Amino acid sequence: MLETDRLRLRQWKDSDFAVFAEMSADDEVMAYFPKHLSLDESKALAMKLQSIIEGKGWGLWAVALKDSDAFIGFVGLHEREDSLPFSPCVEIAWRLSKIYWGYGYATEAANAAVNFAFETLKLDEIVSFTACVNAKSQLVMERLNMVNMQNNFYHPALEPDHELAEHVFYKMTREEWVKR
């Protein structure tokens, strides 16, 4: 578990699943993903993330407000072994319920995950990426002092003409993190 001033990045609880399912069906939350998740798909994903944390001790943590333990989304690190042009890699990612947008929670939680990546896991670098049209996530990447590699790519899981296919690619090395 990681803590910030206002947040706790923790293992998933069964009680998080219903809120996560609502997020996964929300038009605004899922605007930059190819599809919404059904109730079953959402629960399966949450259980998979829970299992990864149980096995590794880290992953895409559930994020909760410290004062109430209210689940607000997930933030964390994910090992990518797929066909992305920069795989294998460790990605930093986030998804928050829209009622918690605009309070700096994504950046606050992501900073804790970045610190964990470099201080605890001793990673050499982390990456992040999103659809080119997702300006809000790009702002979080920039607030983390990640570098836009100016190397856009087309996500291999999407058809090249899909509106979300073109992605930006950000990266931060350990050396860049130490200097910030």
C-alpha positions, 0 to 999 in steps of 0.5 A, a space after each residue: 500500500 502507498 499513501 499520499 497526503 489525501 490518498 491511499 493506493 491499496 489492494 482492491 476490495 470486493 466492495 470496489 467492484 460495483 463502483 468500478 463497473 459504474 466507471 467502466 460503463 460511463 461515457 466520459 470515463 471511457 471516452 478514450 477507450 474503444 468500448 465500455 466494459 460490461 458488468 462481467 468484464 469490469 469485475 473480471 478486470 478488477 479481479 485480475 488487477 487484484 490477483 496481480 497485486 497479490 502475486 507481485 505486491 504491486 500493479 494497478 492499485 485501487 485508489 481510495 480517499 484517505 479520510 473515508 476509504 471511498 474508492 475513486 479509481 485506479 492508478 499504478 504500474 503495469 507490465 506490458 509484454 504485448 505488441 506495442 512498439 516499445 514493449 516490454 515495458 512498465 507503464 504508469 496508468 490511471 482511471 478515475 471516476 469523473 466525480 473526482 476529476 479536477 482535484 489533482 488526484 490522478 497526479 498525486 497518486 501517479 507521483 506515488 507510483 512513480 516514486 515506487 517504480 524508481 525507489 522500490 522496484 529500481 526501474 530504469 524507466 517508465 512509460 505512458 501513452 494515450 490516444 492523441 485526443 486525450 489531452 487530460 491524460 497528457 496533462 497528467 503525464 506532463 505534470 509528472 515531468 514525463 517526456 513526450 517522445 514525439 514518436 506517435 504510434 498506432 495502437 495495434 489493438 485498433 484499426 488504423 482508421 479508428 478515431 483512437 488509434 493514434 497514440 502519443 508516447 511519453 517516457 521518464 528515465 530514472 535519471 530524469 526522475 532524480 533531476 526533477 
